[in-house]
């Protein structure tokens, strides 16, 4: 009997050790590809954003790789990343290879995507044709106009249950942004998470869109994705609700 009990104790201890070792195995870091637009009038936002993302990554088991244009992007290159964070970079100047790689990455859910501001600059710019797939990805929209004078405005949360919007105030003010106007609302082709209350523009502007989404996701894609219209002023990173949205988005995409 003593021998059986001793054997049971050894087996139990071995099992406990194995389970403890397994539970302590560190999770592989989430690999984040940061596609940034350095310099220009969006430069201060981008610089502040990179600093914030790197600090957040260090605290949340993430590794950040920054590139300043899409030239390195291929299917093989994207395979090394769990999240693409398009921090104000435009949807043109991409090579055919880079476009095809990104489309597959999103369509087949090989990774997830977070986009800001300039990522919706969809149309014909600098001799480049509009990337039709990217327009469809963002709800079938085309860039039309923007409020030339920076304005602060209230953002109204429509979907309080989506992971990106958890813990936010129902209405909050964001400062000094360029509020893009599109030829149509993406609502018909996307899940809208938040809109801007155009009556709260300070200073006021006659340029208005009506139904004006500012945060949305495309649930038709296998990849998790979210687009934020904001992305002009570095002051955004002093706003708790803005920081909370970005934090939520990164953690959601890292799951």
N, C-alpha and C positions, 0 to 999 in steps of 0.2 A: 504494500500500500504506500509506504514512504517513497519507494522508487517511482511509482505512478505519479504521486503528487509532485515529486521533484521534476519529473519529465514534463508535467503539465506547467509547472512554474517556468521552466526553460522555454517551452513553446510560447507561453503567454508573453514572456519578456521579449522574445525574438519578434513576435507579432507586433507588440507595442513599439519596439524600436523601429520596425519597418514603417509603421504608420506615422510615427513621429518624424522620421526622416523624410517620408513622402510629403507630409504637411509643411515641412520646413523648406522644401525645394523652392527656390525663388522662381517667380514667374518671369518669363522672358520679357525684356523691355518692349514696349510698344514703339515701333519705328515710325516716326513722323517726318514726312517730306514737306518742307516749308518752301513754297514757291513764292518769292518775294519780288516786289517792285521797289528797288532802292532809288533814292534821289527824286527830283521833281517835287511837285506840290503835295504829293502823298508821302514823301519821304519821312517826315516826322512821325506820322502814324505808323508806318512800317517799322521804323527803328524802335519805337516804343513797343510795338507789337512783338517783334522778335525777342526783345529783352524779356517781356512778360512771358511769352511762350517757353523760352528756355528755363526761366525760373520755375514755372508750373511743371514742366517736364521733369526737372530734377527732383521735384517733390512727389511725382506720381509715376515713377518707373517708366519714363519715356526717354527716347533718344531722338534728338532733332538733327536733321540734315538740311541745310539751307542751299538752295540754288536760285540764281537770279534770272534765269530764262529756261524755257523748256527744252533746250538743245540736248541735255543728257537723257531725256525721257524716251525709253523703249520699253517693250514688254518685259524684258529681262531686268531692266533697272527698276521698274515699278514693283516687280515681284518682291523686292526687299523692303517694301513699306506697307504698313497697316493703315496709315492715314495720309492723305494729301491735303495739306492746308494751303489753299490758294489765297495768300494774303495780299489782296489788291492787284494781283497780276491779271492782265487782260486775256480774253479768249481768242486772240489772234497772234500772229507771228509763230505759231506752232507748225512744225513740219508735218507732212503727211504721216510719217512714222510715229511721231509723238501723239498726234490726234488719234490714230488707230489704237495705239497702246492705251491711251487714257479711256477711250470709249469702251474697250474690252474690260478694263479695270473696273469701271462703273457698272456696265451692263451685266457682267458676270459676277459681280460682288467680290472681286479679288482684293478689295480694300475699300475704305470709306473716304468721304470727302467733306471738307468744310470750305466754303468760299465767302469772300468779302468783296463788297463794293465794286471795284473795277472788273470783277469776274462776270458782271452782267453787261459790260460794254459791247453789246451785240449789234452788229451792222457792218457796213463797209468803212474801214478806217485805214488810212495810210496805204491805200492800194491793196489791202487784204480783203478777200470776200468774207461774208459772214459764215461762220461755222454752224451749219444748219443743225447738226446733232446737238451742239452745245445750247443752241436756242431752244430746241425741244426739251433738253435736259432741264432747263430753267423755266419750263412752263410755256414754251412757244412764244416768248417775248422778243421784242426788238427795242433797243435803246432809242429814245426819241428826244429827250430834253433833260435838263436839270435846273435846279435853282442856283443861278450863278452866284448870288450872294449867300454865303453860309448862313444857315438858320438852325436854331434849336427848335425842337418839337417834341410832343408827347407820343410815345409808343404805347399802343394798346394791345395787351395780350389777348388773343382769341382762344388759344388752346392751352389751357392750364395743366393738362395731364401729360402732354408730351415731355419726354425726358429733358429736352433742351430748355423747356420753359419752367421746369420745377423750381419752386422757391423764389420766383420773381414777384415783384409787385404787379398788380393788375394794370397799372398805368405808371409810366415813369418818363422823365424828360432826358433827352440826349442832346448834347451841345454841338454847335458848329459843324453841321454836316452838309454834304451835297446830297439832296434827296432826288435820286434819279426818277425820271418819268419814262414809262414804257408805252408802246403802242397799244397795249392791252394789259389787263390784269392777268397774272398767272393762275388765278384762283381755279379756273376751270380744269387746269391740268396739274395742279399741285395742292398739297395740304398747307394752307396758310396758318402760321403760328402767331403772327402779330402784324398789325398795320400801323401806319402813322396817321394821327389825327391832324389833317391838314389845316384845320381851323386854329391850331396852336402854334403855327409857324411864327417864330420871332427872329428877325422881322418878318412881317407878312409878305406873301408872294402871290401874284396872280397866276403863277404856273402851278396848276393843280391837276391831279389825275383822277380824283373821285375815290373809287375803291383802290387803295394804295398799299398793297402788302409790302412788308419790309423784312420779314423772316418767313421762309417756307421750305418745305421738303418735297422731293419727288418720290412718292412711295411706289411708283411703277418700276423703279430701278432696284436691282438686288443689293447694291451698295447702300449703306446708310449715308445720307447726305443732308446738308442744310446750307442754305444761302442766307447771308446777312447783307442787307443793302448798305449798312453803315461802313465807314472806313476812311474817314477823312482827317479827323482831328485826334491828336494824341491824348486830348482830354478825356476821350472815351474810356481810357484805362484807369481813370479816377472815379468812374461811375460804377457803383456796386452791381447794378442790374446788368450792365454790359459785361462786366467781368464774370458774373454768374452765368450768363448765357454761354460765353465762350468756354468756361470751365465745364459746364454741363455737356456741351457739344463734344469736347475732347474726350471726356470720360465715357460718354455714350458710344462714340465711335471706337473707343478702345476696348469695349466689352467683347 
